[in-house]
Amino acid sequence: MLSLAGGREQVSVEGRTVREVIANLNRAHNGFRDRLCRDDKLKPTIAVVVDGEISSLGMRQKVSLESEVQFLPAMSGG
């Protein structure tokens, strides 16, 4: 995803939910949504972390202006 963000590891966008953050990321850096989402949900291979906590709410997770949101490969297995 670094290529979509011009090589930067961090970018700033606003949003009140993960859904809004993704929409704003995609506006600023076209292609993010396709990498993160299928239909209107996060891909099952993507986990979202908000302020250091893995979210079980996915796109509905609320965020604040100060929140740090990370998108990581989801862990699976046992």
C-alpha positions in Angstrom: 0.0 0.0 0.0 3.0 2.2 0.2 2.8 2.7 -3.5 -0.7 4.1 -3.2 0.4 6.6 -0.6 3.4 7.9 -2.6 5.8 5.8 -0.5 4.7 7.2 2.8 4.0 4.8 5.8 1.5 7.2 7.4 -1.1 9.5 5.9 -3.7 11.7 7.6 -7.4 11.7 6.7 -10.5 12.6 8.7 -13.5 10.3 9.5 -15.8 9.4 12.3 -15.9 5.7 11.4 -13.5 3.3 9.7 -15.9 3.4 6.7 -15.4 7.2 6.4 -11.6 6.9 6.9 -11.4 4.4 4.0 -13.6 6.6 1.8 -11.4 9.6 2.5 -8.2 7.6 2.0 -9.6 6.5 -1.3 -10.3 10.1 -2.3 -6.8 11.2 -1.4 -5.0 8.0 -2.7 -7.1 6.2 -5.3 -7.1 2.4 -5.0 -7.1 2.1 -1.2 -10.7 0.9 -1.0 -10.1 -1.8 -3.6 -7.2 -3.1 -1.5 -9.1 -3.1 1.8 -12.7 -3.9 0.9 -14.9 -6.3 -1.0 -18.4 -5.0 -1.7 -19.1 -2.9 1.4 -17.1 -4.8 3.9 -13.5 -5.2 4.9 -11.9 -8.1 3.1 -11.6 -11.2 5.4 -7.8 -10.9 5.0 -7.7 -7.4 6.5 -7.8 -6.5 10.2 -8.4 -3.0 11.4 -6.6 -1.7 14.5 -7.9 1.5 16.1 -5.7 3.1 18.8 -3.9 -0.2 19.4 -7.0 -2.3 19.7 -8.1 -4.8 17.1 -11.7 -3.9 16.1 -14.4 -6.5 15.8 -16.8 -3.9 14.4 -14.9 -3.4 11.1 -16.2 -0.6 9.0 -18.6 0.5 11.8 -15.9 1.2 14.3 -16.0 4.7 15.5 -12.8 6.8 15.5 -11.9 10.3 16.8 -9.8 13.0 15.2 -6.8 11.8 17.3 -7.2 8.1 16.5 -4.6 6.1 14.8 -6.0 3.5 12.4 -4.0 0.7 11.0 -4.9 -1.9 8.4 -3.0 -5.2 8.8 -3.1 -8.7 7.3 -5.6 -10.7 9.4 -4.1 -13.5 11.5 -5.6 -16.9 11.2 -4.8 -20.5 12.1 -4.4 -22.2 15.4 
